[in-house]
């Protein structure tokens, strides 16, 4: 498994400039959240931006995944909106187009996956209507990803329409279990949603895991905490991932620590590297 970091943890400088620092701290993978200050999928110079990022990532020896959780990329006022489950049809279409662009960026950047989620239901629609919105919105993205040879990693997210691993399983069934719709897990989210013990919770899904977010958390409290300050059983869940053959990035995701990103990167590396080395050796 690869020690990884997320661009949403990097503050006070352009994230592109942080890559050599992360490399020197032992990081080998980067989760890039598409956004105004990283890679803007709607920028006039998108091709040039992708070229610059690919060259810098290659120079730093970093694997990469694409994240689509930019808070205000599509709406300057409402966090994460619009989503695949938004009430507004035009808004859902904007999200679909954004995800298609994310797939193109991943293909051009050589990323191993595009991570995405369902979104928050903000109206009184019945459950079946929301399922229809989600399936209809993801269909074109799945088709486009298949054409570009890009794997998608769906992330259950607390507070969103799909917030558990079981919900991800229901989505798979509704979509016909496409091989390239894999799973992004956030170990803190598992703890938050009570999917314990974590190793047992992830074991049935190990053949689907394509991306991992790492943060600490407390049950029933969706707050990303520095590693070692919550209740997550890191040794157990990392052992399960290793035994299942996962060799991708373990991407530290602590956006509220972005003001002290270097210290966070250093502390997280010191916490994770012994566990990674021990699990691979085992």
N, C-alpha and C positions, 0 to 999 in steps of 0.2 A: 504494500500500500504506500501511497505517496503523501508526504506531508504537504498540505495545501492551505491556501489563504484565499480570502475573498476581497474583491475590490471595494465592496461596501464597508469594509473595515478600515479603509485607508483614508485618512483625512490630512488636510493642510498642505498637500502637494498633489500634482497630477499623478494618478495611479500608475501611469506608464513609467514614471521616474522611480517608482518604488521597486521595480522588478529586480535590479541588481542587489538591493538590500535584502530582499526576500531570499534570493539565491544564496547569498552569503550566510543567511541564518539557517539554511538547510531545507528551504522550501523547494518542492519539485513540481507543484501544480498550482494553477490559478483559476479561480472561478470569477469570470468577468461579467458583472452586471451591466447590460447595455443601458447607457444613460448619456445625458448631455456631456458629462465630463470624462467619459471613457470612450466607448464606440457608440456614436449616435446613429441609429439605423435610418434616420431621416435627413442626415447631413448631406450637403451638396458634395462634400469631399469624402464620401463614405469609402470608396475604393482606396483612396490614399491612406485613410485612417486604418483600414484593415491591413494594408501593406506594412505600415509602421508598427502596428501591434504584433503582427506575425514575425517581423524581423527581430523585435525586442524580446519576444517570448522565446524564439529560437536561440538568441544569443544568451539568454539567461538559463536555457535548458529546462524550461517550464512546460509541462503539459497544460492543457486548457479545456475548460468547459464554459458554455454560455449560459448565463442566468437572465431571466426575463422579469425580475421583480423590481425594476426601477420604480421608485415611489411616485414620481410625478412626471414621467416621460410623456405620457399620453394626456394627462389632465393636470394642469398646474395647481389645482385647488383640492382635488379629492384623491387621496392616496390609493394607488394601484388601479384606479378606474380608467377606462372601462375594462371589463373582464369578459371571459366567455359566458358568464351567467348574468351579465347586466340586463336590465329590463329593456334598454334601448337597442333596437336592432342595428342601427347605424354604429352605435358604440361597439357592439360585439363584432361588427365587421372590421372596425379599426383595430381591435385586438387581434383578430385573425390575420390581418395584413401585417401587423407588427411581428407576430410569431412566424409568419412566412419569411419575413426579412431576417429574423433571427436565425432561421434555418440556413438561409443563404450565407450569412456571416459565418456561421459555424463551419459550413462546408469550405468556404474560402480561407478560413483561419486554421483549418485542421483541428477543430475542437472535437472532443470525443462525444459530446452530447449537448442538447439544448434542454435546460430545465424549465418547467412551467407548472402552473397550478390552476385551480378552478376559479377562484375568486369568491367574494362575499356576496350573498344574496341580500339585496337591499330593498326588495319589494315583497308583496304578499303572494307571489306566484306559488301555485301548488308544486309539490315535489316533482311530479312527472313533467311539468312544463320546464322546470329548471334542468332536469336531465336532458330534455330535448334541446334546450339551448346549448348545453355543454357539448353534447354529441355533435350537433350541427356545426358548432364553432370549431371543434377539433378535427372534424373530418377533412377539410381542405388542408389543414396543417400536416396531418398524418400523410396525406397523399403527396404533398410537396416534399416532406422529409424523405419519403420512400424514393422519390425521383432523384433527390440529391444525395442519397446514401447517408442520411443523418439520423442518429438515434435520438429519441426524445426521452427525457426523464421526468415523469410526473411526480410532483411532490404533494402529499397530504399536508395541509397547513391548518393549524388551530384557528377556528373562527370562520373558515371558508366552507363552501358546500361539501367538499371532500376533505375531511380532516383526519382520517384514520387509514390504516392499511386495508381494512375491510372495505372501506369506500373505494379505494383504488381498485380492489378486486372487482367490485360491482361495475366500475367504469370499464375495466378490461372486458368483462362479459358483454356489456352493451356495444362495445366497439368491435367485437369478434376476436378479441385477444391478439391484436397485431403484434408481431414479433418485435417491431422497432419502437413500441411504446413501453419503455422500461420504467424504472422506479428511481426517484431521488428520495433518499431518506435524510431526515434531520434528527439526530439522536436526541436532541433536546425536545423536539416536538413529540417524540414517542413518550418521553417522560411526562411531559405536560398533559398528554391525552390518556395517561394511565395504561399505556401498552407495555406492561411489565410482566415478567422480567424481560428486559430488552433483547437479550440473546434469543429467547424463545419467540418473541414477537417477530423478529426479522428472519428467523430460520426458514419459514415457508416461502420466503420471497427472495432468497439469496441469488437465485438464477436470474432475477430481474434487476437487481441493484446495479445502477450505472453511475451513480453520483452520490456522495455523502457530505452532508453539512455537519459540522462539529461545533457544539456549544453546550454549556451546562444549563440546567433548568430544574424547576421544582414542579411537582404535580399540580395541575390545575392553574398554573400561572405562566402565561406566555411572555416570558422575559428572558432574553438571551444573557446568560451569566458567564463570566470568565471560567475557564476550565478548572474543576476542582472545588468550586464554590457552591455547587448545587447537589442534586441527588442522582445524577446520571452514573450508571455503572459502566464506565468506559472500558475497563478491562474485559468485561463480559461481552459487550456488543462488538468490540474490535476483534475479540477472539472468534466470535461467530462469523463476522465478515471475512476474516482471514481463512477460516476453515471452509467457507463457501467459495473461496477462490477470488474474492474481490481484490483487485490490484490497482484500482483507480485512486483518485484524490480523496483525502480527508480534509475538507475545506473548512477552516476555522471561519465562523460567521458570527462576529461580535460587533455589529454596526454602532452600538452605543459606546464602544471603546475606540472609535475612530480618531478621537482627539489625542489618543496615546497609542497610535497604531504600532510604532516600533516596539514599545514595551510589551504590548499585547502579543505581537508576533514572536518576540523572544520568549516570553513566558509560556505561550502555547506550544512552541517548539520544544521547550524543556519538558513540558508535561507529556506531549504525545510521542516524541521520538523513542523514549525507552519502551513504551507500549507497542509501537509499530515494530521496532526491532525484535522485541521479545515474541510477538505473535508470529512474525514471519519465520523466525528461527524455530518456533515450535512446530 
